Every structure is written in structure tokens, then in C-alpha cells.
């Protein structure tokens, strides 16, 4: 059964997963736009994950989106970290020594 909470949590988890993928890609290619997008996606998905988990009435399988919320809480900070590493790497490569 699809509920609004479950749909929101799934969207947040998918956004976080996309952020991790973009963060890995931008880390490998030193792309600034991709790294900023990874940080933004990670931040948004982490905030939504916190809200979903904080307002959930039940556990997994109840339709409250707890599993997607926790997935967003795990993948969101990973996306932020990868994007931040890519930003730092891009700045280090752009700086002339």
C-alpha cells in the first residue's frame, strides 16, 4: 500500500542514492557542478529522512516510510561527504603552487 509518508521516504532515499552516485562520479572526474549537486542532494535527503523517521508512528512494514527514511539518513551524509571531498579535490587541483 502506498502512503504519502512511504512515497516521501522513497523519494528521499532515491535522491540520496543519486547524490552518492554523482558524488562518486565527480570525485573521479573532479567536476565542481557535480560535487555541489551531491552536497545539495545529500542535505535535502538527510533533512527529509529525519522528518520522516521523527514523525513515523510505527516500524517497518507499517507504511510510515521508516525504511526509506533510514536509508536516506545513511545515504544522505555519504553523499555530502563524497561531494565535499570532490569539492576539496577540485580546489586543490585548481590552485597553482
Buried (B, 14 or more C-beta within 10 A) or exposed (E): EEEEBBEBBBBBBBBBBBBBBBBBBBBEEBBEEBBBBBBBBBBBBBBBBBBBBEEBEEEEEBBBBBBBBBBBBBBBBBBBBBBBBBBEBBEEEEEEE
